[in-house]
């Protein structure tokens, strides 16, 4: 295992000097889903060290819920991550190459390959850094503790994190599928958010850390989703507590974004400041 980690770190040092920022659209196909983005232009090594993002958190927050790629396509870009589905039909957790859909009724299903995705972040997970977490009594304490690890390892990288354990408290939300015309996400959640509270639940947290310069494309800081070990419960985490767990972090130097050539997407004003709405939808505040 140690050998693998060392090789990975060397790989990162080599690639870090040429951090890539790629923008893609599905213009080749002119098709909302099923675009030809499976071809890795970044090269094999880089593609595994890439945070692949579908659209922007800002487009989702403004109410662009149309799927841009299929679940099948998303899986070509990572085995671990978070996101949502067309019509914000549930919270996405990608773990060990499987894409789970935590629905607004509190159930979880494996997403169909043909299901489509309006927003997601995935990567091929390889643990670079581990951190022991103890006595975490809130989201704030989880974020503060993980922030220390990020500060120690480089705050301007992306990190995907997995935290497996038994959680004393796990408070999650999902939402009901939206129908057109779509409302903005904060408005949709005002009526259609559903919350679920679990105690003593074994499972895995999958989270993404975005550096602080990512405010225009995503949200700086942490965003966590949860799935239970028995794959029957999950969602976007609003609060939690646990006594101890181990976090594994994948430090990732490349970023790749998949946009849409759809007319409605192209008409959006994506520089519009939706920070307050993002904070509200992410944290319930
Ligand atoms: Zn979420």
Boltz pocket constraint, residues with backbone or C-beta under 6 A from the ligand:
constraints:
  - pocket:
      binder: B
      contacts: [[A, 82], [A, 83], [A, 91], [A, 223], [A, 224], [A, 225], [A, 236], [A, 237]]
      max_distance: 6.0
